[in-house]
């Protein structure tokens, strides 16, 4: 019987899980850090938890890059001492960073495995593109864990009893429930488009203008996109917010 293996390619990094005999081998590379280890199957409880968790670093890191890129773009088009030719690179970085922010917002579905004292041992991320492969590996892992508990060997010709009982992916778990993204997009867009002309004659607010417009614009585009992804009832109103969010970057 071949050793089950799962190569996890998620937004938090790449991890290889492989069952070898009575042990689970893990080789991980998350956020640039490498780690490896072995866990005896007899120490893993079959009472796993499936949670949906958002990793802030997947949002804040590209958001910071987008803010810096926007500042360089603004300087290139509004400061006479800065040549406009340098704006090409920041524009590319800004677009990539905004896409990375959108990609980082959805929560990650995570299978959390614990020991018999309910202390977390490791987790397996179920991304939408690898859902079937992840489910198959988790089912095989649960079969091996149960076999380690009972002492009975796994029959490779018998379908796993866990394969049909694993929870399915759900948009509510990944994107969160509620119907509030469309109006958040609208509010953020109005703030982004309305603040510069409203405060242009107040020099005291000049230092705060750029960061406020940056975060309002990105927030409006982000909430509008998520409104459509979650299929909110009033999602078409978010198009107006997204349009407002583009006014300041394009015209001010």
C-alpha positions in Angstrom: 0.0 0.0 0.0 1.5 3.4 -1.1 2.1 6.0 1.5 -0.5 8.8 1.3 1.0 12.2 0.5 -0.4 15.7 0.2 1.5 18.7 -1.1 -0.3 21.8 0.4 0.1 24.9 -1.8 -1.6 27.6 0.2 -1.4 31.3 0.7 0.5 30.8 3.9 3.2 28.6 2.3 4.0 25.2 1.0 3.8 22.1 3.3 4.3 18.4 2.4 2.5 15.8 4.5 3.3 12.2 4.1 2.3 9.1 6.1 5.2 6.7 6.5 4.3 3.6 8.4 3.1 4.6 11.8 4.3 8.2 11.6 3.3 11.4 9.9 6.1 13.4 8.3 5.7 17.1 7.8 8.0 19.4 5.7 6.9 23.0 5.9 7.9 26.4 4.4 5.6 29.1 5.7 6.3 32.8 5.4 9.9 32.1 4.4 10.6 29.8 7.4 11.4 26.1 7.0 10.5 23.4 9.5 10.2 19.6 9.5 9.2 16.9 11.9 7.6 13.5 12.6 4.6 12.8 14.7 3.6 9.2 15.7 0.0 8.5 14.5 -0.7 7.0 18.0 -0.3 10.5 19.5 -2.8 12.2 17.2 -6.5 12.3 18.1 -9.1 11.6 15.4 -11.3 14.4 16.9 -10.1 17.2 14.5 -11.5 20.7 14.2 -12.3 22.6 11.0 -11.9 26.3 11.5 -11.9 29.3 9.2 -9.2 31.8 10.0 -8.0 35.0 8.3 -4.2 35.7 8.4 -3.8 39.5 8.8 -0.2 39.4 7.3 -1.7 38.4 4.0 -3.6 41.7 4.0 -1.4 44.1 5.8 1.9 43.3 4.0 0.6 44.0 0.4 -1.5 46.9 1.8 1.7 48.5 3.0 3.3 47.9 -0.4 0.3 49.4 -2.1 0.4 52.5 0.1 4.1 53.0 -0.6 3.6 52.5 -4.3 0.7 55.0 -4.3 2.8 57.6 -2.6 5.5 57.2 -5.3 2.8 57.5 -8.0 1.4 60.6 -6.4 4.8 62.2 -6.1 5.7 61.4 -9.8 2.5 63.1 -11.0 2.2 66.0 -8.6 5.8 67.0 -7.7 7.8 68.9 -10.3 11.1 67.6 -8.8 10.2 64.0 -9.5 10.3 62.7 -13.1 7.1 61.0 -14.3 9.0 58.3 -16.0 9.6 56.6 -12.6 5.9 56.0 -12.1 5.8 52.9 -14.3 7.4 50.6 -11.6 5.2 51.9 -8.7 2.0 51.5 -10.9 2.9 47.8 -11.5 3.6 47.2 -7.9 0.4 49.0 -6.8 -1.7 46.8 -9.1 0.0 43.6 -7.9 -0.3 44.7 -4.3 -4.0 45.4 -4.6 -4.6 42.0 -6.2 -2.6 40.4 -3.3 -4.8 42.2 -0.8 -8.0 40.9 -2.5 -6.4 37.4 -2.5 -5.5 37.6 1.2 -9.0 38.6 2.5 -10.8 35.3 2.2 -10.4 33.1 5.3 -8.4 29.9 5.1 -10.2 26.7 6.0 -8.0 24.7 8.3 -8.1 21.2 9.7 -6.6 21.4 13.2 -5.3 18.1 14.6 -4.7 17.7 18.3 -3.3 15.2 20.8 -5.5 13.4 23.3 -5.1 16.4 25.7 -6.5 18.7 23.0 -3.2 20.4 22.4 -2.8 21.4 18.8 -0.1 19.4 16.9 -0.4 20.6 13.3 -2.9 22.0 10.8 -3.8 21.3 7.2 -5.0 24.1 5.0 -7.9 23.4 2.6 -7.7 25.9 -0.3 -10.5 25.8 -2.9 -8.2 24.7 -5.7 -7.0 21.7 -3.6 -10.2 20.8 -1.8 -10.6 17.3 -3.3 -6.9 16.3 -2.8 -7.0 17.7 0.8 -10.2 15.8 1.7 -8.8 12.6 0.3 -5.6 12.9 2.3 -7.4 13.9 5.5 -9.7 10.9 5.1 -6.7 8.6 4.6 -5.0 10.2 7.7 -8.1 9.6 9.8 -8.1 6.0 8.7 -4.5 5.5 9.7 -5.1 7.3 13.0 -8.1 5.0 13.8 -6.1 2.0 12.8 -3.3 3.1 15.2 -5.9 3.4 18.0 -7.6 0.1 17.4 -4.6 -1.9 16.2 -6.4 -3.1 13.1 -4.7 -2.6 9.7 -6.3 -0.4 7.0 -7.9 -2.2 4.1 -6.9 -0.3 0.9 -9.8 -1.9 -1.1 -12.5 -0.4 1.3 -13.6 3.2 0.8 -12.8 5.4 3.7 -15.7 6.0 6.1 -14.4 9.5 6.7 -14.5 10.5 3.0 -18.2 11.4 3.0 -18.3 12.9 6.4 -15.8 15.7 6.0 -17.4 19.2 6.0 -17.8 20.8 2.7 -16.4 24.2 1.8 -18.8 27.1 2.3 -18.7 30.8 1.2 -20.1 31.9 4.5 -17.1 30.3 6.3 -14.6 31.6 3.9 -15.8 35.2 3.3 -17.9 35.6 6.5 -21.6 36.1 6.8 -23.7 39.3 6.7 -24.7 41.8 4.0 -22.6 44.7 4.9 -19.9 44.9 2.2 -21.9 46.8 -0.4 -22.5 49.8 1.9 -19.0 49.7 3.2 -17.8 50.0 -0.4 -20.2 52.9 -0.9 -19.1 54.7 2.2 -15.4 54.2 1.5 -15.8 55.4 -2.1 -17.6 58.6 -1.0 -14.9 59.3 1.6 -12.1 58.7 -1.0 -13.8 61.0 -3.6 -15.2 63.6 -1.2 -12.4 64.2 1.2 -9.8 65.9 -1.2 -12.1 68.7 -2.5 -13.7 69.2 1.0 -10.4 69.7 2.7 -8.3 71.3 0.0 -8.5 74.7 1.6 -7.5 73.4 5.1 -3.7 73.1 5.2 -3.8 71.5 8.6 -5.2 68.3 7.0 -2.6 68.0 4.3 -0.4 65.5 6.1 -3.4 63.2 6.6 -5.0 63.5 3.1 -2.8 61.0 1.2 -3.1 58.1 3.7 -6.8 58.6 4.1 -7.4 58.6 0.4 -5.2 55.5 -0.1 -6.9 53.4 2.5 -10.4 54.6 1.5 -9.8 53.8 -2.1 -8.4 50.4 -1.4 -11.1 49.7 1.1 -13.9 50.7 -1.4 -12.4 48.4 -4.1 -11.9 45.6 -1.7 -15.4 45.7 -0.2 -17.0 46.0 -3.6 -15.2 42.9 -4.9 -16.1 40.9 -1.8 -19.7 42.0 -2.1 -19.9 40.4 -5.6 -17.9 37.3 -4.5 -20.4 36.8 -1.6 -23.4 37.5 -3.9 -24.9 40.1 -1.6 -28.5 41.1 -2.4 -27.5 44.8 -2.9 -24.1 44.1 -4.4 -24.7 46.3 -7.5 -24.7 49.4 -5.3 -21.0 48.6 -4.5 -20.2 49.4 -8.2 -21.0 53.0 -7.4 -18.6 52.8 -4.4 -15.9 51.3 -6.5 -16.3 54.0 -9.1 -16.0 56.7 -6.4 -12.9 54.9 -5.1 -11.2 55.5 -8.4 -11.9 59.2 -8.6 -9.1 60.4 -6.2 -6.3 58.2 -7.7 -7.2 59.2 -11.2 -8.1 62.9 -11.0 -6.5 64.4 -7.9 
